[in-house]
Amino acid sequence: MSTELVVLAILMFAVTYPSRALGLLTPGLDRLPRQAFDYLQLVGPAVLAALAAVNVMVVVDGAGTPAFHIGVEWLAVLTCVAAVAWRRNLLLGLLLAVAVVVVARGLGLAALPG
């Protein structure tokens, strides 16, 4: 199973990296209107936020039925968003979000997924 995950990670890298690197590799991108440039810079974070939201809000049971979920993950996401908005530092936000989940699970307030 771990070999399948490595292959999947390599495939995901091969598919997503070109779209993320486009801004660095495209000559003349800085000549775009400022609004278009700002919009393009927000596409990546918006996609990542949508993926994170689905993973936090939706849980699929054994029968494959999706259900709305409220848990400690919501608090972790809100902590991350608040820290990033306050300090303008994504790494700090992610570290705080991980800390929230680790503490909650350590105290028995949240179960491991699965």
N, CA, C and O of each residue as an XYZ file, in Angstrom:
456
protein
N       0.822     -1.195      0.000
C       0.000      0.000      0.000
C       0.863      1.256      0.000
O       0.491      2.244     -0.634
N       2.004      1.254      0.688
C       2.833      2.449      0.750
C       3.421      2.786     -0.621
O       3.639      3.960     -0.921
N       3.681      1.780     -1.455
C       4.178      2.042     -2.807
C       3.127      2.775     -3.619
O       3.456      3.669     -4.399
N       1.871      2.408     -3.445
C       0.790      3.088     -4.156
C       0.716      4.558     -3.739
O       0.460      5.429     -4.570
N       0.937      4.828     -2.468
C       0.889      6.206     -1.993
C       2.039      7.032     -2.555
O       1.863      8.211     -2.863
N       3.209      6.426     -2.691
C       4.351      7.134     -3.268
C       4.069      7.469     -4.726
O       4.337      8.584     -5.174
N       3.531      6.511     -5.462
C       3.184      6.752     -6.863
C       2.125      7.850     -6.960
O       2.206      8.719     -7.829
N       1.139      7.810     -6.074
C       0.101      8.839     -6.068
C       0.689     10.214     -5.764
O       0.305     11.199     -6.396
N       1.614     10.299     -4.808
C       2.246     11.579     -4.478
C       3.040     12.114     -5.664
O       3.004     13.313     -5.939
N       3.753     11.246     -6.365
C       4.526     11.678     -7.537
C       3.594     12.150     -8.638
O       3.866     13.154     -9.296
N       2.508     11.439     -8.841
C       1.523     11.837     -9.858
C       0.896     13.187     -9.505
O       0.731     14.045    -10.372
N       0.550     13.371     -8.235
C      -0.029     14.653     -7.808
C       0.967     15.787     -8.015
O       0.582     16.874     -8.447
N       2.239     15.552     -7.713
C       3.271     16.554     -7.931
C       3.368     16.905     -9.408
O       3.433     18.081     -9.766
N       3.379     15.888    -10.269
C       3.521     16.117    -11.708
C       2.342     16.901    -12.274
O       2.504     17.659    -13.230
N       1.165     16.726    -11.695
C      -0.019     17.416    -12.200
C      -0.141     18.824    -11.627
O      -0.514     19.751    -12.346
N       0.165     18.997    -10.356
C      -0.076     20.298     -9.726
C       1.097     21.263     -9.800
O       0.885     22.476     -9.787
N       2.326     20.764     -9.877
C       3.472     21.666     -9.853
C       3.502     22.651    -11.016
O       3.768     23.832    -10.794
N       3.241     22.214    -12.245
C       3.274     23.189    -13.348
C       2.318     24.365    -13.149
O       2.658     25.501    -13.481
N       1.143     24.107    -12.619
C       0.200     25.217    -12.414
C       0.675     26.156    -11.304
O       0.427     27.361    -11.359
N       1.351     25.610    -10.309
C       1.863     26.469     -9.242
C       3.115     27.222     -9.670
O       3.356     28.340     -9.214
N       3.909     26.618    -10.540
C       5.151     27.247    -10.980
C       4.938     28.200    -12.152
O       5.859     28.919    -12.539
N       3.753     28.213    -12.710
C       3.475     29.040    -13.887
C       3.841     30.504    -13.653
O       4.400     31.157    -14.534
N       3.528     31.007    -12.486
C       3.828     32.396    -12.185
C       5.309     32.703    -12.155
O       5.723     33.816    -12.478
N       6.104     31.729    -11.769
C       7.547     31.936    -11.718
C       8.211     31.760    -13.085
O       9.238     32.372    -13.377
N       7.608     30.918    -13.905
C       8.249     30.562    -15.161
C       7.748     31.347    -16.369
O       8.391     31.322    -17.419
N       6.640     32.030    -16.251
C       6.060     32.747    -17.381
C       6.685     34.127    -17.511
O       6.545     34.958    -16.614
N       7.375     34.381    -18.625
C       7.939     35.724    -18.801
C       6.830     36.735    -19.084
O       5.860     36.430    -19.777
N       6.980     37.905    -18.555
C       6.013     38.962    -18.813
C       4.784     38.922    -17.929
O       3.867     39.724    -18.109
N       4.749     38.011    -16.988
C       3.580     37.938    -16.106
C       3.448     39.205    -15.276
O       2.344     39.595    -14.894
N       4.575     39.843    -15.000
C       4.536     41.069    -14.212
C       3.940     42.242    -14.981
O       3.661     43.285    -14.390
N       3.739     42.091    -16.293
C       3.138     43.157    -17.092
C       1.615     43.089    -17.118
O       0.960     43.950    -17.706
N       1.062     42.078    -16.487
C      -0.402     41.990    -16.403
C      -0.934     43.149    -15.569
O      -0.209     43.710    -14.747
N      -2.197     43.509    -15.780
C      -2.791     44.511    -14.882
C      -2.735     44.024    -13.432
O      -2.822     42.825    -13.167
N      -2.592     44.942    -12.524
C      -2.414     44.599    -11.101
C      -3.554     43.731    -10.584
O      -3.313     42.792     -9.826
N      -4.799     44.027    -10.983
C      -5.936     43.233    -10.509
C      -5.849     41.788    -11.001
O      -6.154     40.864    -10.246
N      -5.440     41.579    -12.246
C      -5.307     40.219    -12.782
C      -4.191     39.475    -12.056
O      -4.339     38.297    -11.731
N      -3.088     40.151    -11.803
C      -1.973     39.535    -11.092
C      -2.383     39.146     -9.670
O      -2.066     38.050     -9.206
N      -3.081     40.038     -8.988
C      -3.558     39.733     -7.625
C      -4.518     38.552     -7.640
O      -4.467     37.695     -6.758
N      -5.389     38.505     -8.634
C      -6.347     37.401     -8.759
C      -5.604     36.077     -8.946
O      -5.920     35.091     -8.280
N      -4.632     36.049     -9.837
C      -3.889     34.820    -10.099
C      -3.116     34.352     -8.867
O      -2.953     33.149     -8.658
N      -2.645     35.281     -8.061
C      -1.927     34.892     -6.840
C      -2.860     34.252     -5.816
O      -2.399     33.506     -4.952
N      -4.143     34.525     -5.893
C      -5.090     33.989     -4.922
C      -5.715     32.667     -5.351
O      -6.417     32.039     -4.558
N      -5.480     32.231     -6.585
C      -6.086     30.991     -7.070
C      -5.582     29.791     -6.273
O      -6.385     28.968     -5.832
N      -4.279     29.676     -6.082
C      -3.716     28.542     -5.339
C      -4.240     28.443     -3.915
O      -4.731     27.385     -3.522
N      -4.150     29.523     -3.124
C      -4.700     29.445     -1.769
C      -6.201     29.152     -1.732
O      -6.679     28.474     -0.822
N      -6.946     29.659     -2.719
C      -8.388     29.391     -2.750
C      -8.668     27.912     -2.986
O      -9.558     27.341     -2.356
N      -7.923     27.296     -3.878
C      -8.100     25.869     -4.142
C      -7.726     25.050     -2.906
O      -8.437     24.117     -2.534
N      -6.613     25.401     -2.277
C      -6.211     24.691     -1.058
C      -7.235     24.858      0.057
O      -7.507     23.912      0.797
N      -7.804     26.052      0.183
C      -8.827     26.286      1.204
C     -10.073     25.455      0.925
O     -10.680     24.919      1.852
N     -10.455     25.344     -0.338
C     -11.628     24.530     -0.685
C     -11.387     23.062     -0.361
O     -12.273     22.389      0.166
N     -10.204     22.565     -0.670
C      -9.882     21.169     -0.342
C      -9.867     20.940      1.169
O     -10.364     19.923      1.653
N      -9.302     21.879      1.900
C      -9.274     21.753      3.355
C     -10.680     21.798      3.928
O     -10.998     21.049      4.852
N     -11.519     22.664      3.390
C     -12.889     22.777      3.893
C     -13.651     21.474      3.697
O     -14.379     21.040      4.590
N     -13.490     20.853      2.547
C     -14.182     19.580      2.303
C     -13.688     18.524      3.270
O     -14.485     17.745      3.794
N     -12.379     18.481      3.519
C     -11.841     17.474      4.429
C     -12.240     17.725      5.873
O     -12.284     16.788      6.671
N     -12.529     18.961      6.221
C     -12.909     19.292      7.590
C     -14.410     19.143      7.793
O     -14.846     18.709      8.859
N     -15.202     19.492      6.796
C     -16.653     19.561      6.963
C     -17.406     18.289      6.596
O     -18.516     18.068      7.080
N     -16.823     17.455      5.753
C     -17.548     16.288      5.249
C     -16.850     15.017      5.694
O     -15.635     14.874      5.558
N     -17.641     14.096      6.230
C     -17.136     12.787      6.639
C     -17.954     11.738      5.894
O     -19.175     11.852      5.781
N     -17.273     10.723      5.391
C     -17.951      9.647      4.665
C     -17.954      8.408      5.555
O     -16.906      7.969      6.029
N     -19.150      7.846      5.777
C     -19.241      6.658      6.628
C     -18.883      5.399      5.836
O     -18.530      5.480      4.659
N     -18.974      4.257      6.474
C     -18.611      2.990      5.849
C     -19.430      2.652      4.622
O     -18.947      1.948      3.735
N     -20.662      3.136      4.550
C     -21.528      2.867      3.409
C     -21.286      3.850      2.271
O     -21.904      3.731      1.214
N     -20.397      4.817      2.472
C     -20.107      5.788      1.426
C     -21.023      6.992      1.428
O     -21.037      7.769      0.474
N     -21.791      7.150      2.498
C     -22.708      8.282      2.591
C     -22.003      9.471      3.230
O     -21.509      9.363      4.352
N     -21.949     10.613      2.528
C     -21.312     11.794      3.127
C     -22.216     12.432      4.177
O     -23.441     12.416      4.050
N     -21.605     12.985      5.200
C     -22.357     13.657      6.263
C     -21.579     14.896      6.708
O     -20.349     14.923      6.665
N     -22.312     15.902      7.128
C     -21.715     17.131      7.642
C     -21.080     16.829      8.993
O     -21.658     16.098      9.797
N     -19.905     17.378      9.248
C     -19.157     17.057     10.464
C     -18.680     18.342     11.137
O     -18.139     19.236     10.486
N     -18.888     18.415     12.440
C     -18.341     19.516     13.230
C     -17.457     18.894     14.296
O     -17.901     18.058     15.083
N     -16.195     19.317     14.310
C     -15.247     18.757     15.255
C     -14.133     19.745     15.564
O     -14.221     20.928     15.235
N     -13.097     19.244     16.196
C     -11.984     20.083     16.600
C     -11.239     20.636     15.377
O     -10.539     21.644     15.473
N     -11.394     19.978     14.246
C     -10.741     20.458     13.026
C     -11.202     21.857     12.656
O     -10.421     22.660     12.145
N     -12.476     22.150     12.915
C     -13.016     23.494     12.645
C     -12.250     24.537     13.459
O     -11.867     25.587     12.943
N     -12.039     24.233     14.719
C     -11.291     25.147     15.579
C      -9.864     25.328     15.065
O      -9.317     26.430     15.105
N      -9.266     24.238     14.582
C      -7.908     24.314     14.050
C      -7.869     25.197     12.801
O      -6.962     26.016     12.656
N      -8.829     25.041     11.912
C      -8.869     25.856     10.697
C      -9.084     27.326     11.047
O      -8.420     28.202     10.491
N     -10.000     27.595     11.956
C     -10.248     28.987     12.359
C      -9.012     29.597     13.028
O      -8.711     30.775     12.835
N      -8.309     28.794     13.808
C      -7.068     29.261     14.431
C      -6.034     29.612     13.368
O      -5.363     30.640     13.456
N      -5.914     28.754     12.372
C      -4.957     29.004     11.290
C      -5.315     30.273     10.527
O      -4.450     31.109     10.268
N      -6.586     30.420     10.168
C      -7.020     31.607      9.417
C      -6.789     32.874     10.234
O      -6.322     33.880      9.699
N      -7.111     32.831     11.516
C      -6.919     34.008     12.368
C      -5.436     34.365     12.498
O      -5.069     35.539     12.434
N      -4.591     33.356     12.679
C      -3.152     33.617     12.829
C      -2.566     34.181     11.542
O      -1.736     35.090     11.582
N      -2.994     33.645     10.396
C      -2.483     34.139      9.118
C      -2.958     35.572      8.879
O      -2.193     36.410      8.404
N      -4.211     35.851      9.207
C      -4.723     37.210      9.033
C      -4.023     38.189      9.979
O      -3.764     39.337      9.616
N      -3.725     37.729     11.179
C      -3.118     38.609     12.178
C      -1.636     38.839     11.913
O      -1.176     39.981     11.917
N      -0.879     37.757     11.681
C       0.575     37.862     11.568
C       1.093     37.800     10.130
O       2.277     38.037      9.886
N       0.212     37.483      9.178
C       0.626     37.337      7.772
C       1.727     36.281      7.633
O       2.700     36.469      6.904
N       1.548     35.167      8.350
C       2.550     34.113      8.368
C       1.841     32.764      8.306
O       1.278     32.305      9.300
N       1.870     32.133      7.132
C       1.176     30.865      6.942
C       1.781     29.758      7.795
O       1.048     28.940      8.350
N       3.100     29.718      7.908
C       3.739     28.678      8.711
C       3.277     28.742     10.163
O       2.980     27.711     10.765
N       3.217     29.933     10.721
C       2.738     30.087     12.095
C       1.295     29.590     12.218
O       0.956     28.889     13.172
N       0.458     29.952     11.260
C      -0.934     29.503     11.287
C      -1.055     27.996     11.238
O      -1.841     27.408     11.981
N      -0.281     27.363     10.367
C      -0.330     25.904     10.266
C       0.181     25.231     11.537
O      -0.389     24.238     11.992
N       1.243     25.767     12.101
C       1.769     25.199     13.346
C       0.763     25.326     14.490
O       0.607     24.404     15.291
N       0.093     26.451     14.563
C      -0.931     26.624     15.603
C      -2.106     25.675     15.388
O      -2.645     25.125     16.349
N      -2.505     25.482     14.133
C      -3.607     24.559     13.834
C      -3.242     23.132     14.235
O      -4.053     22.418     14.824
N      -2.026     22.727     13.914
C      -1.571     21.384     14.307
C      -1.532     21.269     15.822
O      -1.919     20.239     16.375
N      -1.072     22.309     16.497
C      -1.021     22.290     17.960
C      -2.414     22.148     18.567
O      -2.589     21.427     19.549
N      -3.401     22.824     17.996
C      -4.776     22.716     18.499
C      -5.257     21.270     18.410
O      -5.841     20.750     19.361
N      -5.015     20.620     17.273
C      -5.468     19.239     17.104
C      -4.694     18.292     18.016
O      -5.280     17.382     18.603
N      -3.391     18.494     18.139
C      -2.579     17.626     19.002
C      -3.032     17.733     20.462
O      -3.168     16.721     21.149
N      -3.261     18.943     20.925
C      -3.708     19.137     22.314
C      -5.094     18.533     22.519
O      -5.338     17.866     23.525
N      -6.005     18.762     21.570
C      -7.363     18.219     21.700
C      -7.347     16.695     21.731
O      -8.053     16.079     22.528
N      -6.548     16.094     20.870
C      -6.470     14.630     20.859
C      -5.748     14.113     22.094
O      -6.094     13.055     22.619
N      -4.751     14.848     22.560
C      -4.055     14.447     23.779
C      -4.949     14.475     25.005
O      -4.800     13.659     25.914
N      -5.882     15.422     25.023
C      -6.827     15.525     26.126
C      -8.043     14.619     25.947
O      -8.913     14.558     26.817
N      -8.099     13.918     24.816
C      -9.226     13.028     24.566
C     -10.465     13.748     24.070
O     -11.556     13.178     24.089
N     -10.322     14.990     23.625
C     -11.472     15.750     23.136
C     -11.786     15.461     21.681
O     -12.867     15.809     21.207
N     -10.871     14.834     20.965
C     -11.086     14.517     19.565
C     -10.503     13.146     19.278
O      -9.423     12.799     19.757
N     -11.232     12.375     18.491
C     -10.766     11.043     18.114
C     -10.006     11.133     16.812
O     -10.197     12.060     16.024
N      -9.141     10.157     16.595
C      -8.430     10.084     15.320
C      -9.430      9.703     14.238
O     -10.336      8.910     14.495
N      -9.285     10.254     13.029
C     -10.202      9.903     11.950
C     -10.063      8.449     11.549
O      -8.998      7.847     11.689
N     -11.160      7.894     11.046
C     -11.117      6.526     10.543
C     -11.703      5.610     11.473
O     -11.751      4.409     11.209
